[in-house]
Amino acid sequence: MAKQIMLTVEGLQKLEEELEYLKTKKRKEVAEKIKEARGFGDLSENAEYDEAKNEQNQVESRIIDLENMLKNAAVIDQDEVEIDKVGIGTRVKVYDVDFEEEIEYSIVGSTEADPDKNKISNESPVGKAILGKKVGDAVEVSTPTGDTFTLKILEINK
């Protein structure tokens, strides 16, 4: 059985929009590139044709990935998100004991993770460490490099 993909409503919409774009616009663009490249003659030495075919393969592969993700998606209903402990769909303010700073994270499924926007996956080192914890809990986080640091849970919101 395929792994269930946890998504917020926003994440689901983004995946659906990307799929729609790829199926309607991007496929046509790539087909046009292939058609154009064919007009350049000998396909065995035609870099434009090879490039267009590679792009077509990438687009089709991404479409399949998106369809599989959507088929196995479980959408988190924000109204049902509990804020008594850290879970997917919660926003968590933590205090980094080592750096003496507060950071706010949104806990999302792995497909929605965007560290630049402080959206971290429930499967990331920090996400795993704080999942299920409550306000006041302190957790030790181990990084893939073997370092550890301590976070204290300050607030949990929707």
ROTOR-384741 format. One record per residue: residue in one letter; residue number from 1; z, y, x of N, C-alpha, C in turn. Coordinates in nm, 4 decimals. Each point is the difference from the previous one (the first is absolute). Layout:
BEGIN
a | NUM | Z | Y | X | Z | Y | X | Z | Y | X
...
//
This chain:
BEGIN
m | 1 | 0.0000 | -0.1195 | 0.0846 | 0.0000 | 0.1195 | -0.0846 | 0.0000 | 0.1251 | 0.0885
a | 2 | -0.0718 | 0.1002 | -0.0418 | -0.0111 | 0.1243 | 0.0762 | 0.1319 | 0.0770 | -0.0068
k | 3 | 0.0244 | 0.0761 | 0.1054 | 0.1203 | 0.0812 | 0.0085 | -0.0067 | 0.1132 | -0.1015
q | 4 | 0.1099 | 0.0209 | -0.0710 | 0.0045 | 0.1085 | -0.0977 | 0.0074 | 0.1341 | 0.0730
i | 5 | -0.0804 | 0.0955 | -0.0440 | -0.0059 | 0.1334 | 0.0587 | 0.0813 | 0.0942 | -0.0882
m | 6 | 0.1028 | 0.0614 | 0.0591 | 0.0833 | 0.0938 | -0.0747 | -0.0620 | 0.1392 | 0.0105
l | 7 | -0.0218 | 0.0637 | -0.1149 | -0.0626 | 0.1318 | -0.0031 | 0.0744 | 0.0933 | -0.0946
t | 8 | -0.0010 | 0.1269 | 0.0362 | 0.0450 | 0.1010 | -0.0948 | -0.1201 | 0.0317 | -0.0886
v | 9 | 0.0209 | 0.0721 | -0.1073 | -0.1107 | 0.0394 | -0.0881 | -0.1015 | 0.0819 | 0.0799
e | 10 | 0.0501 | 0.0900 | 0.0857 | -0.0871 | 0.0838 | 0.0840 | -0.0832 | -0.0872 | 0.0947
g | 11 | 0.0631 | -0.0986 | 0.0594 | -0.0706 | -0.0904 | 0.0914 | -0.1074 | -0.0798 | -0.0705
l | 12 | 0.0301 | -0.0453 | -0.1217 | -0.0975 | -0.0732 | -0.0798 | -0.1216 | 0.0872 | -0.0295
q | 13 | 0.0242 | 0.1250 | -0.0381 | -0.1099 | 0.0924 | -0.0299 | -0.0879 | 0.0235 | 0.1222
k | 14 | 0.0618 | 0.0156 | 0.1178 | -0.0773 | 0.0224 | 0.1221 | -0.0906 | -0.1189 | 0.0305
l | 15 | 0.0532 | -0.1209 | -0.0148 | -0.0808 | -0.1195 | 0.0263 | -0.1145 | -0.0107 | -0.1008
e | 16 | 0.0289 | 0.0275 | -0.1263 | -0.1044 | -0.0062 | -0.1033 | -0.1088 | 0.1040 | 0.0255
e | 17 | 0.0411 | 0.1212 | 0.0416 | -0.0976 | 0.1058 | 0.0298 | -0.0865 | -0.0369 | 0.1197
e | 18 | 0.0619 | -0.0565 | 0.1037 | -0.0758 | -0.0408 | 0.1179 | -0.1005 | -0.1091 | -0.0368
l | 19 | 0.0430 | -0.0968 | -0.0795 | -0.0885 | -0.1079 | -0.0425 | -0.1178 | 0.0545 | -0.0798
e | 20 | 0.0271 | 0.0897 | -0.0913 | -0.1053 | 0.0610 | -0.0815 | -0.0999 | 0.0747 | 0.0879
y | 21 | 0.0513 | 0.0778 | 0.0959 | -0.0856 | 0.0747 | 0.0924 | -0.0896 | -0.0949 | 0.0797
l | 22 | 0.0592 | -0.1048 | 0.0542 | -0.0776 | -0.0948 | 0.0817 | -0.1081 | -0.0680 | -0.0832
k | 23 | 0.0345 | -0.0386 | -0.1226 | -0.0960 | -0.0724 | -0.0845 | -0.1121 | 0.0895 | -0.0517
t | 24 | 0.0322 | 0.1244 | -0.0316 | -0.1010 | 0.0871 | -0.0617 | -0.0766 | 0.0856 | 0.0999
k | 25 | 0.0693 | 0.0668 | 0.0895 | -0.0666 | 0.0938 | 0.0903 | -0.0332 | -0.0602 | 0.1360
k | 26 | 0.1010 | -0.0589 | 0.0638 | -0.0179 | -0.0457 | 0.1379 | -0.1044 | -0.1118 | 0.0096
r | 27 | 0.0020 | -0.0932 | -0.0946 | -0.1002 | -0.1073 | 0.0003 | -0.1411 | 0.0572 | -0.0028
k | 28 | -0.0214 | 0.1010 | -0.0856 | -0.1323 | 0.0621 | -0.0115 | -0.0389 | 0.0700 | 0.1292
e | 29 | 0.0966 | 0.0720 | 0.0612 | -0.0274 | 0.0692 | 0.1262 | -0.0438 | -0.0999 | 0.1073
v | 30 | 0.0711 | -0.1093 | 0.0116 | -0.0301 | -0.1002 | 0.1027 | -0.1343 | -0.0671 | -0.0288
a | 31 | -0.0266 | -0.0284 | -0.1260 | -0.1290 | -0.0603 | -0.0367 | -0.1147 | 0.0932 | 0.0380
e | 32 | 0.0209 | 0.1288 | -0.0182 | -0.1003 | 0.1004 | 0.0373 | -0.0221 | -0.0001 | 0.1504
k | 33 | 0.1087 | -0.0088 | 0.0768 | -0.0096 | -0.0038 | 0.1467 | -0.0785 | -0.1234 | 0.0449
i | 34 | 0.0254 | -0.1130 | -0.0640 | -0.0703 | -0.1242 | 0.0360 | -0.1493 | 0.0142 | -0.0308
k | 35 | -0.0279 | 0.0566 | -0.1167 | -0.1393 | 0.0200 | -0.0407 | -0.0730 | 0.0915 | 0.0991
e | 36 | 0.0679 | 0.1086 | 0.0382 | -0.0565 | 0.0941 | 0.0964 | -0.0253 | -0.0672 | 0.1349
a | 37 | 0.1001 | -0.0753 | 0.0459 | -0.0076 | -0.0654 | 0.1310 | -0.1121 | -0.1038 | 0.0032
r | 38 | -0.0227 | -0.0665 | -0.1132 | -0.1090 | -0.0976 | -0.0072 | -0.1350 | 0.0677 | 0.0250
g | 39 | -0.0085 | 0.1249 | -0.0394 | -0.1234 | 0.0756 | 0.0177 | -0.0299 | 0.0335 | 0.1460
f | 40 | 0.0980 | -0.0201 | 0.0879 | -0.0205 | 0.0296 | 0.1413 | -0.0702 | -0.1132 | 0.0749
g | 41 | -0.0351 | -0.1065 | -0.0699 | -0.0777 | -0.1073 | 0.0650 | 0.0827 | -0.1206 | 0.0389
d | 42 | -0.0338 | -0.0581 | 0.1131 | 0.0555 | -0.1258 | 0.0515 | 0.1528 | -0.0054 | -0.0136
l | 43 | 0.0488 | -0.0902 | -0.0863 | 0.1433 | -0.0099 | -0.0256 | 0.0772 | -0.0588 | 0.1174
s | 44 | -0.0668 | -0.0759 | 0.0864 | 0.0699 | -0.0634 | 0.1120 | 0.0475 | 0.1019 | 0.1034
e | 45 | -0.0620 | 0.1172 | 0.0038 | 0.0403 | 0.1029 | 0.0966 | 0.0358 | 0.1304 | -0.0720
n | 46 | 0.0528 | -0.0121 | -0.1178 | 0.0255 | 0.1167 | -0.0829 | 0.1518 | 0.0241 | -0.0114
a | 47 | 0.0525 | 0.0900 | 0.0833 | 0.1440 | 0.0290 | 0.0027 | 0.0484 | 0.0578 | -0.1333
e | 48 | -0.0816 | 0.0840 | -0.0628 | 0.0397 | 0.0602 | -0.1280 | 0.0183 | -0.1080 | -0.1062
y | 49 | -0.0900 | -0.0982 | 0.0011 | 0.0079 | -0.1099 | -0.0966 | 0.1284 | -0.0809 | 0.0252
d | 50 | 0.0257 | -0.0347 | 0.1261 | 0.1206 | -0.0768 | 0.0334 | 0.1265 | 0.0751 | -0.0413
e | 51 | 0.0002 | 0.1294 | 0.0280 | 0.1158 | 0.0828 | -0.0348 | 0.0198 | 0.0037 | -0.1514
a | 52 | -0.1076 | 0.0175 | -0.0745 | 0.0080 | 0.0055 | -0.1464 | 0.0472 | -0.1341 | -0.0566
k | 53 | -0.0490 | -0.1109 | 0.0570 | 0.0427 | -0.1328 | -0.0464 | 0.1492 | -0.0220 | 0.0299
n | 54 | 0.0451 | 0.0463 | 0.1175 | 0.1424 | -0.0113 | 0.0341 | 0.0847 | 0.0808 | -0.0977
e | 55 | -0.0476 | 0.1203 | -0.0310 | 0.0732 | 0.0841 | -0.0954 | 0.0042 | -0.0674 | -0.1368
q | 56 | -0.1114 | -0.0607 | -0.0386 | -0.0046 | -0.0710 | -0.1284 | 0.1032 | -0.1137 | -0.0014
n | 57 | 0.0090 | -0.0744 | 0.1096 | 0.0985 | -0.1084 | 0.0086 | 0.1425 | 0.0530 | -0.0114
q | 58 | 0.0266 | 0.1135 | 0.0652 | 0.1340 | 0.0592 | -0.0064 | 0.0337 | 0.0449 | -0.1420
v | 59 | -0.0964 | 0.0619 | -0.0667 | 0.0213 | 0.0469 | -0.1375 | 0.0267 | -0.1190 | -0.0923
e | 60 | -0.0830 | -0.1026 | 0.0097 | 0.0169 | -0.1174 | -0.0866 | 0.1322 | -0.0705 | 0.0282
s | 61 | 0.0381 | -0.0048 | 0.1259 | 0.1267 | -0.0627 | 0.0380 | 0.1172 | 0.0786 | -0.0582
r | 62 | -0.0066 | 0.1327 | 0.0077 | 0.1067 | 0.0842 | -0.0550 | 0.0065 | -0.0136 | -0.1521
i | 63 | -0.1146 | -0.0103 | -0.0652 | -0.0024 | -0.0192 | -0.1458 | 0.0722 | -0.1296 | -0.0359
i | 64 | -0.0288 | -0.1062 | 0.0723 | 0.0663 | -0.1289 | -0.0263 | 0.1508 | 0.0129 | 0.0222
d | 65 | 0.0389 | 0.0661 | 0.1111 | 0.1433 | 0.0197 | 0.0278 | 0.0682 | 0.0768 | -0.1132
l | 66 | -0.0631 | 0.1089 | -0.0435 | 0.0582 | 0.0816 | -0.1066 | 0.0109 | -0.0788 | -0.1304
e | 67 | -0.1053 | -0.0745 | -0.0336 | 0.0045 | -0.0799 | -0.1231 | 0.1122 | -0.1033 | 0.0059
n | 68 | 0.0189 | -0.0616 | 0.1162 | 0.1086 | -0.0973 | 0.0148 | 0.1372 | 0.0667 | -0.0097
m | 69 | 0.0131 | 0.1180 | 0.0616 | 0.1273 | 0.0730 | -0.0086 | 0.0318 | 0.0338 | -0.1453
l | 70 | -0.1004 | 0.0508 | -0.0704 | 0.0222 | 0.0407 | -0.1393 | 0.0312 | -0.1209 | -0.0887
k | 71 | -0.0635 | -0.1119 | 0.0308 | 0.0231 | -0.1224 | -0.0774 | 0.1441 | -0.0491 | 0.0188
n | 72 | 0.0560 | 0.0231 | 0.1183 | 0.1344 | -0.0470 | 0.0315 | 0.1044 | 0.1116 | -0.0006
a | 73 | -0.0343 | 0.1122 | -0.0643 | 0.0893 | 0.1153 | 0.0006 | 0.1126 | -0.0139 | -0.1019
a | 74 | 0.1162 | 0.0433 | 0.0427 | 0.1140 | 0.0137 | -0.0908 | 0.0376 | 0.1480 | 0.0073
v | 75 | -0.0130 | 0.0692 | -0.1113 | 0.0248 | 0.1438 | -0.0025 | 0.1472 | 0.0271 | -0.0283
i | 76 | 0.0579 | 0.0854 | 0.0829 | 0.1390 | 0.0383 | -0.0169 | 0.0067 | 0.1121 | -0.1021
d | 77 | 0.0712 | -0.0242 | -0.1066 | 0.0188 | 0.0999 | -0.1041 | 0.1137 | 0.0921 | 0.0431
q | 78 | -0.0307 | 0.1276 | 0.0264 | 0.1009 | 0.0952 | 0.0467 | 0.1189 | 0.0102 | -0.0950
d | 79 | -0.0236 | -0.0215 | -0.1301 | 0.1096 | 0.0070 | -0.0972 | 0.0986 | -0.1140 | 0.0196
e | 80 | -0.0464 | -0.1098 | 0.0583 | 0.0866 | -0.1167 | 0.0183 | 0.0599 | -0.0084 | 0.1396
v | 81 | -0.0358 | 0.0942 | 0.0863 | 0.0540 | -0.0011 | 0.1364 | 0.1478 | 0.0370 | -0.0058
e | 82 | 0.0823 | -0.0854 | 0.0575 | 0.1440 | 0.0243 | 0.0028 | 0.0339 | 0.0758 | 0.1279
i | 83 | 0.0915 | 0.0935 | -0.0109 | 0.0344 | 0.0794 | 0.1183 | 0.1391 | -0.0322 | 0.0531
d | 84 | 0.0573 | -0.1112 | -0.0434 | 0.1304 | -0.0387 | 0.0551 | -0.0162 | -0.0656 | 0.1368
k | 85 | -0.1222 | -0.0466 | 0.0296 | -0.0265 | -0.0559 | 0.1333 | -0.1461 | 0.0263 | 0.0362
v | 86 | -0.0306 | -0.0088 | 0.1290 | -0.1340 | 0.0278 | 0.0508 | -0.0959 | -0.1105 | -0.0436
g | 87 | -0.1137 | 0.0403 | -0.0558 | -0.1032 | -0.0957 | -0.0412 | -0.1359 | 0.0683 | 0.0007
i | 88 | -0.1036 | -0.0773 | -0.0266 | -0.1344 | 0.0580 | -0.0072 | -0.0032 | 0.0995 | -0.1147
g | 89 | -0.0556 | 0.1162 | 0.0285 | -0.0071 | 0.1056 | -0.1011 | 0.1118 | 0.1021 | 0.0130
t | 90 | 0.0962 | -0.0243 | 0.0902 | 0.1079 | 0.0971 | 0.0180 | -0.0315 | 0.0933 | 0.1170
r | 91 | 0.0634 | 0.1170 | -0.0071 | -0.0041 | 0.0946 | 0.1131 | 0.1398 | -0.0014 | 0.0585
v | 92 | 0.0055 | -0.0126 | 0.1301 | 0.1290 | -0.0186 | 0.0661 | 0.0192 | 0.1046 | 0.1086
k | 93 | 0.1121 | 0.0691 | -0.0066 | 0.0350 | 0.0925 | 0.1081 | 0.0977 | -0.0749 | 0.0899
v | 94 | -0.0356 | -0.0056 | 0.1297 | 0.0851 | -0.0692 | 0.0963 | 0.0377 | 0.0960 | 0.1119
y | 95 | 0.1070 | -0.0347 | 0.0679 | 0.0436 | 0.0767 | 0.1160 | -0.0184 | -0.0893 | 0.1212
d | 96 | -0.0804 | 0.0460 | 0.0958 | -0.0213 | -0.0732 | 0.1238 | 0.1145 | 0.0383 | 0.0935
v | 97 | 0.0906 | -0.0946 | 0.0207 | 0.1201 | 0.0246 | 0.0785 | -0.0351 | 0.0369 | 0.1446
d | 98 | -0.0989 | -0.0689 | 0.0577 | -0.0363 | 0.0238 | 0.1396 | -0.0643 | 0.1369 | 0.0221
f | 99 | -0.0884 | 0.0402 | -0.0912 | -0.0687 | 0.1282 | 0.0157 | 0.0683 | 0.1138 | -0.0761
e | 100 | 0.1059 | -0.0340 | -0.0727 | 0.0760 | 0.0974 | -0.0780 | -0.0904 | 0.0830 | -0.0898
e | 101 | -0.0827 | -0.0697 | -0.0777 | -0.0886 | 0.0713 | -0.0927 | -0.0142 | -0.0777 | -0.1301
e | 102 | -0.0285 | 0.0755 | -0.1066 | -0.0241 | -0.0601 | -0.1305 | -0.1504 | -0.0205 | -0.0178
i | 103 | -0.0359 | -0.1118 | -0.0593 | -0.1405 | -0.0318 | -0.0272 | -0.0067 | -0.0524 | -0.1424
e | 104 | -0.1065 | 0.0343 | -0.0704 | -0.0186 | -0.0537 | -0.1344 | -0.1230 | -0.0894 | -0.0014
y | 105 | 0.0165 | -0.1198 | -0.0518 | -0.1087 | -0.0975 | -0.0096 | -0.0255 | -0.0358 | -0.1450
s | 106 | -0.1257 | -0.0283 | -0.0301 | -0.0354 | -0.0640 | -0.1267 | -0.0289 | -0.1456 | 0.0348
i | 107 | 0.0609 | -0.0913 | -0.0728 | -0.0212 | -0.1420 | 0.0260 | -0.1141 | -0.0470 | -0.0900
v | 108 | -0.1056 | -0.0499 | 0.0625 | -0.1197 | -0.0429 | -0.0728 | -0.0412 | -0.1400 | 0.0468
g | 109 | -0.0952 | -0.0591 | -0.0706 | -0.0558 | -0.1273 | 0.0441 | -0.0854 | 0.0215 | 0.1238
s | 110 | -0.0322 | -0.1077 | 0.0688 | -0.0690 | 0.0107 | 0.1290 | -0.1366 | 0.0674 | -0.0086
t | 111 | -0.0703 | -0.0126 | -0.1121 | -0.1331 | 0.0611 | -0.0089 | 0.0057 | 0.1512 | -0.0145
e | 112 | 0.1148 | 0.0530 | -0.0406 | 0.0132 | 0.1447 | -0.0195 | 0.0670 | 0.0714 | 0.1158
a | 113 | 0.0477 | -0.0742 | 0.0968 | 0.0755 | 0.0598 | 0.1102 | -0.0814 | 0.1096 | 0.0688
d | 114 | 0.0654 | 0.1110 | 0.0278 | -0.0607 | 0.1118 | 0.0719 | 0.1118 | 0.0712 | 0.0765
p | 115 | 0.0281 | -0.0477 | 0.1217 | 0.1116 | 0.0563 | 0.0764 | -0.0082 | 0.1514 | 0.0192
d | 116 | -0.1213 | 0.0557 | 0.0079 | -0.0145 | 0.1451 | 0.0153 | 0.0572 | 0.0756 | -0.1186
k | 117 | 0.0037 | -0.0649 | -0.1168 | 0.0540 | 0.0628 | -0.1210 | 0.1374 | -0.0576 | -0.0345
n | 118 | 0.0611 | -0.0694 | 0.0965 | 0.1301 | -0.0652 | -0.0189 | 0.0008 | -0.1019 | -0.1127
k | 119 | -0.1163 | -0.0601 | -0.0258 | -0.0077 | -0.1113 | -0.0945 | 0.0031 | -0.1270 | 0.0831
i | 120 | 0.1135 | -0.0705 | -0.0046 | 0.0123 | -0.1191 | 0.0831 | 0.0001 | -0.1265 | -0.0852
s | 121 | -0.0532 | -0.1036 | 0.0580 | -0.0115 | -0.1278 | -0.0678 | 0.1352 | -0.0697 | -0.0078
n | 122 | 0.0176 | -0.0747 | -0.1062 | 0.1181 | -0.0842 | -0.0126 | -0.0009 | -0.1102 | 0.1064
e | 123 | -0.1147 | -0.0190 | 0.0674 | -0.0125 | -0.1031 | 0.1026 | 0.0137 | 0.0562 | 0.1416
s | 124 | 0.0114 | 0.1331 | 0.0131 | 0.0155 | 0.0621 | 0.1322 | 0.1424 | -0.0248 | 0.0505
p | 125 | 0.0234 | 0.0195 | 0.1302 | 0.1368 | -0.0203 | 0.0507 | 0.1054 | 0.0841 | -0.0741
v | 126 | -0.0289 | 0.1283 | -0.0207 | 0.0962 | 0.0854 | -0.0714 | 0.0101 | -0.0448 | -0.1454
g | 127 | -0.1146 | -0.0243 | -0.0637 | -0.0002 | -0.0435 | -0.1399 | 0.0815 | -0.1265 | -0.0209
k | 128 | -0.0226 | -0.0991 | 0.0853 | 0.0748 | -0.1269 | -0.0104 | 0.1498 | 0.0234 | 0.0162
a | 129 | 0.0344 | 0.0852 | 0.0967 | 0.1418 | 0.0228 | 0.0307 | 0.0741 | 0.0688 | -0.1145
i | 130 | -0.0655 | 0.0946 | -0.0681 | 0.0723 | 0.0763 | -0.1029 | -0.0171 | -0.0561 | -0.1407
l | 131 | -0.0933 | -0.0917 | -0.0190 | -0.0228 | -0.0594 | -0.1327 | 0.1287 | -0.0639 | -0.0534
g | 132 | 0.0354 | 0.0348 | -0.1214 | 0.1184 | -0.0587 | -0.0623 | 0.1310 | 0.0681 | 0.0378
k | 133 | -0.0051 | 0.0977 | 0.0889 | 0.1221 | 0.0689 | 0.0429 | 0.0361 | 0.1105 | -0.0989
k | 134 | 0.1257 | 0.0435 | 0.0062 | 0.0509 | 0.1018 | -0.0920 | 0.0400 | 0.1253 | 0.0768
v | 135 | 0.0197 | 0.1086 | -0.0745 | 0.0449 | 0.1250 | 0.0602 | 0.1295 | -0.0264 | 0.0760
g | 136 | 0.0069 | 0.0499 | 0.1230 | 0.1183 | -0.0191 | 0.0837 | -0.0158 | -0.1138 | 0.0997
d | 137 | -0.0927 | -0.0932 | -0.0265 | -0.0215 | -0.1117 | 0.0924 | -0.0633 | 0.0507 | 0.1299
a | 138 | 0.0388 | -0.0619 | 0.1107 | -0.0624 | 0.0258 | 0.1290 | -0.0704 | -0.1290 | 0.0411
v | 139 | -0.1221 | 0.0150 | 0.0509 | -0.0761 | -0.1184 | 0.0407 | -0.0532 | 0.0175 | 0.1409
e | 140 | -0.0098 | -0.1115 | 0.0677 | -0.0587 | 0.0002 | 0.1325 | -0.1452 | -0.0445 | -0.0154
v | 141 | -0.0920 | 0.0788 | 0.0525 | -0.1425 | -0.0295 | -0.0097 | -0.0497 | -0.0452 | 0.1365
s | 142 | -0.0687 | -0.1140 | 0.0024 | -0.0604 | -0.0488 | 0.1237 | -0.1486 | 0.0294 | -0.0030
t | 143 | -0.0500 | 0.0606 | 0.1059 | -0.1437 | 0.0299 | 0.0075 | -0.0726 | -0.1175 | 0.0647
p | 144 | -0.1315 | -0.0055 | -0.0156 | -0.0767 | -0.1074 | 0.0635 | 0.0154 | -0.0022 | 0.1530
t | 145 | 0.0352 | 0.1141 | 0.0591 | 0.0165 | 0.0048 | 0.1460 | 0.1374 | -0.0487 | 0.0442
g | 146 | 0.0863 | -0.0293 | -0.0981 | 0.1322 | -0.0515 | 0.0335 | 0.1093 | 0.1057 | -0.0009
d | 147 | -0.0373 | 0.1262 | -0.0188 | 0.1000 | 0.1072 | -0.0086 | 0.0710 | -0.0087 | -0.1348
t | 148 | 0.1193 | 0.0554 | -0.0069 | 0.0703 | 0.0068 | -0.1279 | 0.0516 | 0.1421 | -0.0204
f | 149 | 0.0124 | 0.0375 | -0.1266 | 0.0595 | 0.1286 | -0.0341 | 0.0698 | -0.0157 | -0.1336
t | 150 | 0.0888 | 0.0929 | -0.0288 | 0.0818 | -0.0103 | -0.1208 | -0.0381 | 0.1076 | -0.1003
l | 151 | -0.0145 | -0.0422 | -0.1253 | -0.0268 | 0.0920 | -0.1107 | 0.1135 | -0.0123 | -0.1013
k | 152 | 0.0384 | 0.1132 | -0.0562 | 0.0996 | 0.0001 | -0.1067 | -0.0690 | 0.0491 | -0.1271
i | 153 | 0.0175 | -0.0728 | -0.1091 | -0.0625 | 0.0359 | -0.1294 | 0.0798 | 0.1153 | -0.0618
l | 154 | -0.0683 | 0.1150 | -0.0210 | 0.0660 | 0.1181 | -0.0578 | -0.0264 | 0.0139 | -0.1502
e | 155 | -0.1264 | -0.0199 | -0.0391 | -0.0380 | 0.0164 | -0.1420 | -0.1101 | -0.0973 | -0.0346
i | 156 | -0.0029 | -0.0389 | -0.1277 | -0.1092 | -0.0824 | -0.0524 | -0.0442 | 0.0662 | -0.1304
n | 157 | -0.1306 | 0.0296 | -0.0093 | -0.0573 | 0.0637 | -0.1186 | -0.1270 | -0.0716 | -0.0415
k | 158 | -0.0543 | 0.0439 | -0.1141 | -0.1301 | -0.0514 | -0.0450 | -0.1089 | 0.0860 | 0.0564
//
